[in-house]
Structure formats: structure tokens, C-alpha cells
Amino acid sequence: MQKLTKTYFLIGIISFLLGGGSAVLGQMRSELKDFLWEKDFDDLITNYAEEIVSLRDAGDFQKRLEMRSFNESSGYRIQTFAGSNVDNARKMAENLTALELDSVYIVEDEGLFKVQIGNFLERLESEKMLDQLRFKGITNTWIVETTIHVTKPTVAPPDTIPSKKELPSLYFAIQLFVTKDLERANSFLAEYQRKVGDPALIIQSGEFWKVLSGKFTQEFLARQRLEEIRNSGYPDAWLTQISP
């Protein structure tokens, strides 16, 4: 008797969706209609073990939202222009884009074209961008509260995450000298080895020749040795990272 009651209850819901609820029917996708027509009511109740079976139909609008690379949120942007001339807005947007500071947007709002930059959840971050723009000479700017784009978190598939062996194995070294003259680099290396006794080598980086000492996997050990070398008469030595 309970199963029969459930069946009639489900029949009533689906009858409303496919029959009496014409407004709902008009919004329903053809795939959902076919699913309901082809399924036996007893099977639906048995398979889903519920008195009410909810069927979700993601429409085109929802699918477009899901395909976006960002979510919308309340936040802050820097506004640099607001006017009725779209060409002026485009010119300002091009100038901002050329600075490569952040994302640039042209927003139309009740006949005004607004040029905005950035997507900041915190006001402090927008104030930092404001300082950068003023440093670049763009002074007529202000912070606005608006809807911003927040990038969706992405998780790389397991087979695309590089293993430890694929990651670059950087190590710390102490750079003693740099020059464009290989002969000067060799002369410095000979003097350093004679004076300090440490093993060192010369590597080429573009048009420069660098004299390096040491190969450390731990930074604190490299910094300890750096202080010793500086105290040995090489105060201009500094710490660097090298990829084999």
C-alpha cells in the first residue's frame, strides 16, 4: 500500500510537470521530457528510494555560468574614466592594458562608459594598485565598490602534475664575481682559489661570465658560508640560485 501511495504521488508530480504545468513544460529541455516518458514509475521509486524524486535540468544560462573561468563577488576596482564617449574609454583602456598591471574592463552603465582595472577582494589591495597607477602618472583615479571576477580554483589532473624528478633541482651558490671578459674571470678564479682555497667554477650566462663557489641544498648553510667568504675579503659576494 505504501509503494502504491508513493507511485500515485510521483505520478501526480510528473503529471503536473508534463501536463497541467504548461509553464514548467515550456521551460523543460527535451532530454528531461524523454527521460520522464521512458522511465517506469516503480523503477524510479526503487532506484532512487525516495518519495520525491528531484530531477535537475541545467539550462543554457546555467551551463554558460559553469563554463566561466571566474565567479562573481563583491569587491573593489580602480576606476580611471567615466564618460559618454566610448572612444575615449577605449583609448584609456588601451593605455592601461599596455602597462600590464592587471585586468582592464570597459563597463557600460546607464549611458556612461567606465574604465576599471583589477579585481580586489580587500580594499588594501586596491589601494596598492592606486599607488602603482599614480606612480605611472595616471592620477585621476579612484576606488569603487563593485562586482568583481574571482578566478575559480583549478586542480590539475593527476597525470599533469609534475613529479619531483621533473621539477628543476635548484641549488644555492655564492656568486663572487661577474664580468663580460672571460680572461678577467679566469684571473679572479685563480686568485680566489689561491687566497681562500675553496673550489669554484666559472659559468656563462648570456654575455656574462660568473665565478661561483659552493653548491648548497639548504639556504641557511649557504648563508653561513657567505658570511665567512665576505669576512675573508670578498664583501661584494652574494647568494644566488642555480639550476644544473
Buried (B, 14 or more C-beta within 10 A) or exposed (E): EEEEEBBEBBEEBBEEBBEEBEEEEEEBEEEBBEEBEEBEBEEBBEEEEEEEBEBEEEEEEEEEEEEEEEEEEEBBBBBBBBBEEEEEBBEBBEBBEEEEBBBBBBBEEEEBBBBBBBBBEEEEBBEEBBEBBEEEEBEEBEBBEBEBBEEEEEEEEEEEEEEEEEEEEEBBBBBBBBBEEEEBBEBBBEEBBEEBEBEBEBEEEEEEBBBBBBBBEEEEEBEEBBEEBBEBEBEEBEBBEBEE
